[in-house]
Amino acid sequence: MAIKNIVFDVGQVLFYYRPNEIIDRLIPNTSFKDIYLRDLFGSPMWHAMDRGDVSHDEAVDRVVELNPHVPIPREEVRILVERFIDELVLVEENKALFAHLKKQLPV
């Protein structure tokens, strides 16, 4: 059987996915890191947003709504949702593998 395509995942394959570090870089003095890890990055809603089923605005609303008795700054959640991609760190070894395979196969 011939190889038709090679598919690389993005998170933890082409880029490191480390929400702790992303939060620390984007909003280093937040008091709500545990909430963001649980209700944003660690939630099924994060995957729904990744698929395009949940908008950035909906994601911000949901994190705030899940914590009605906590004064979560909407702007912090918005920063995480909109800028996390800028904080992903490339896995250099896999970049090289990707480039090598792309010369020979559909990637």
N, C-alpha and C positions, 0 to 999 in steps of 0.2 A: 504494500500500500504506500503510495507516494504522499509525502507531506504537502498539504494544500496551503496551510498558513501556520504561522507561529504567533501566539497571542501572549503578550506580556501584560501582567497586571501592573497597575500604577503603584498602589500603596504597598510598601514593604518589598517591592520588586524593583521598579525603576526609581522610586523615591522612598526614603525612609518616612514612616508615618509615626510621628511621636507627638501626640497631642499635648503632653506635659510641657515639652520644650516649646511648642508653638504658642501655647498660652503664655509661658514665661517671656517669650520674645515680644509678643504683640501687646500684652497687657500685664506687665511684670508685677504691678502692685495690687492686683485684684484680690478681693476677699472672697471671690466666688469660684475659685478654680475647681474645687470638688464638684460643684454643681455643673459647671461647664463640661467637665470630664464625664459625668454621669448623664446629664440631660441633653447634651449636644453631641459630643464626639462618641459617647458610648451608647447612644440610643438608636433604636430602629429608624427614627426620624432622620438621622444622619445619612443612612443608606438610602432612604427615600429621596432625600435632597440630592444625593449623588446621582441617582437615576433620573432626576428631573421631575419627580412626582411632588416635591415640596419646594416652594420658592424660598429665596433668602428671607423675604419678609415673613412668610409663614413659619420658618424655622425660628426666627427671633421671637415671634409671638408665642410659639409653643414653649420655648424655654422659660419665658416670663410667666406664662399661664401655669406651668407645672409647679411654680414656686410662688403662690399668691401672697405668702406672708414674708417674703424676702425681697428687699429693695434692689433687685437686679437691674443694673444700668443697661437699658436697651442698646446703647451705643457700644458697650463692651461686647455684647453678643453679636451685634452687627459687624464689628471689626473682625471677630473670629470667623464668622460665616463668610465674609467677603474677602478676607485677606489671608486665610490659612494656606491657600495654594501658593502664595508667594513665599511661604516659609518652609516649603517642602525641600528637603536636601536630597540631591541626586546620589544614587548608589553608583559610584564610578565604575566598579567592576561590571555591573550589569549594563551600563551604558556602552561599554566596550563590546560586550557580548552582543548586544542589540545591533550595534553598527556592523559587527562581523557577520552576523546571521543575515542581516538585511542585504548584504552583497550577494548572498547565495539563494535566499528563500523569501517568499512573501511574509512580511512581518506586520 
